[in-house]
């Protein structure tokens, strides 16, 4: 225990009795008492009893999920558990919580609550079924599958639909958003699945949500569970390291190209549903769609983040943005004139006004001046392959989160495998605005020294070299072959991932899976099934990926995961820290990179019997002074620069 504010915190973290060898959990398959898990559970219990704030870093294998679930479920309190992803939500609700509930023999009402876009909307399904413009036959077939499923689902949760693509264009047409929901004016309001999920959450003892939903509520957005917060006695945040970035999305302002196109489409559908004629639609509707397409094209091909000035300097961008604003206003004027013809048209009129106000806020911040100069916000553009977003993001969410916690006196528990740098939680505390908290850092119980090697290859060029990715692939090839495939290669950029994939396709004899070629869950399924696969991933593959056993024996990381200095939000934060007299590298960039590296390294050893090699290719980890900070933050792996030792270790593991 590493208490920072309460001198009695260490004593409060006595092992939790329910985790004893002869306790109720002993009946669970594969359960074995772990001192680290017992200590964490005791600290969680103390925080619940005191309505205190607790930060827990729990290394892989501690069993943090049960360590917070058991005391929370046994407490008799109303508890909200927030996770980083919807997949983890489903795992908690459908697997972990029922296991604990049955083991403890308690009666507990549990509920799963997601954002409204995760539930089918009956009204919008009817609109979509009545629309003759569905495009390709595949999309039409998917809409028919959803129609059939709608007749038998009890929850309306679209996660139940496994035979429709996650990125299918039909989903935005049959789900609602805060913008297009008709609320009590909806003809299907009484049978609304979002409303049913909220009611269940209000009545439950334990509610499983995600960080997006929590932050949406704090940002006073109508997104799913605002009425729950005042009644909660405790909040538990799993994968809490994701919370600051998620909060930044919700405390800012954004308008997306897809939002505008959805409005234009819905205006047509609602007009037709109100017995209107196609020829009566205003020219501004089609013109708005064309202007959005022109703005998307002006921002350029590919995906990435652009600074505001850079984005508007692209040829045709400013003209296209002016056209979007003009046609949005014209469509709004027409819609307000038609609002009396139906609730759907009235809601479209309101949406047009809201989007226009949001766009005006973004443009009204000053045409040439970077908002970051005011110290609080920065404007930027997120360009994606099929759409874009114009965003204004706060550089610091600490004040907003602090006020949210103060407004709801309760126990606040934050846990993750990566919250601290060398046992210090200051970086995380500062980002969340947490002024006073007990802290606990628990190392993994796994035997890293015996079961894993940290391979630091020699002779690689600096990461800035044009040939760096080729050198990484060449250095990794003998390791991949010695491992018999069974390798993750994690990259810090999609560009490097693409280059490495092309190089490996020419020389590797193992099944190759590359991010973007299929959904993440499908790639992981193929990787596990292959038994000798090689998987290349970036960003989302650095965390939340759990492959146990012999299918994974090697993880290769191409470079230290410093965020790109060209990222407009990072650049604005660096500028602000520098103007305030801070050291941006020491105070922000280095801690963030250390935490991200710990996530990547955590992919290797996932169970007590796992063995493997972690290969860190970046020569800066040994050649720069800050490399020691990275190395000291990692588990106690045996280090080596000897390729022969590495290949021998991997071949013994295969034997």
Number of C-alpha atoms within 10 A of each C-alpha: 17 17 16 14 12 13 11 10 21 17 12 18 20 16 20 21 13 18 24 16 14 11 13 16 21 16 12 12 8 6 11 13 14 16 16 22 24 24 23 29 29 25 31 31 25 22 24 24 14 11 17 18 24 24 27 27 26 26 21 24 18 23 18 23 17 22 23 24 22 22 20 24 23 15 14 12 17 20 26 28 23 26 25 20 16 20 13 18 23 18 11 20 19 12 11 15 21 14 17 19 18 14 16 16 10 11 10 16 15 21 20 21 28 23 22 24 19 20 24 25 24 22 19 20 22 14 16 19 16 12 13 8 9 16 9 8 9 12 17 16 14 19 23 13 14 20 16 11 15 19 9 9 14 9 16 23 20 19 14 11 16 8 9 19 13 13 9 13 14 20 22 19 21 22 21 23 17 15 18 18 20 19 13 10 12 15 14 15 17 10 12 20 22 25 17 15 22 21 16 16 23 19 14 19 20 27 24 24 28 25 24 22 25 26 23 21 20 19 19 11 15 15 21 22 24 17 13 18 20 11 14 20 18 26 25 23 24 26 23 23 24 18 24 19 13 18 26 19 19 22 21 17 17 20 19 19 21 16 19 20 19 18 25 21 16 21 24 23 21 20 23 17 17 15 10 14 11 11 7 10 17 14 12 21 21 16 19 25 21 17 24 23 18 18 25 22 20 20 23 16 12 9 15 14 17 20 20 22 15 12 20 22 13 14 14 14 20 15 14 22 19 14 19 26 18 17 20 25 19 18 26 24 15 15 25 17 13 16 17 11 15 14 16 25 24 20 24 29 22 18 21 25 19 15 22 20 14 17 21 12 14 20 16 10 15 10 12 10 11 18 21 21 13 10 18 15 21 25 25 25 24 19 23 16 12 13 18 24 18 22 22 25 23 24 20 22 23 19 13 18 22 15 12 16 17 10 12 16 14 22 23 22 26 22 24 21 26 26 29 26 21 15 15 15 21 15 15 21 17 14 19 19 18 18 11 13 20 22 26 26 24 21 17 19 18 21 16 19 13 12 18 26 24 24 22 20 18 14 10 19 17 15 18 8 11 10 12 19 25 16 18 22 20 15 18 24 15 15 25 26 18 22 27 22 25 25 30 26 25 24 25 19 16 16 12 16 21 17 13 21 21 10 15 18 12 8 9 15 14 20 16 20 20 18 20 13 9 11 13 16 11 12 20 20 12 16 23 18 11 16 18 23 24 26 25 23 23 20 15 11 21 22 18 16 17 14 19 18 17 17 21 30 28 28 28 25 23 25 22 22 21 16 16 12 12 12 14 21 22 18 18 25 22 21 16 21 18 13 13 11 8 14 13 19 14 11 14 17 19 21 22 20 16 25 20 21 24 23 21 24 22 23 23 27 29 18 15 15 12 21 25 26 28 27 25 21 28 23 20 17 18 14 11 10 10 13 17 13 16 21 19 12 17 18 20 18 18 15 16 15 14 12 17 13 13 23 18 14 19 24 15 10 16 13 5
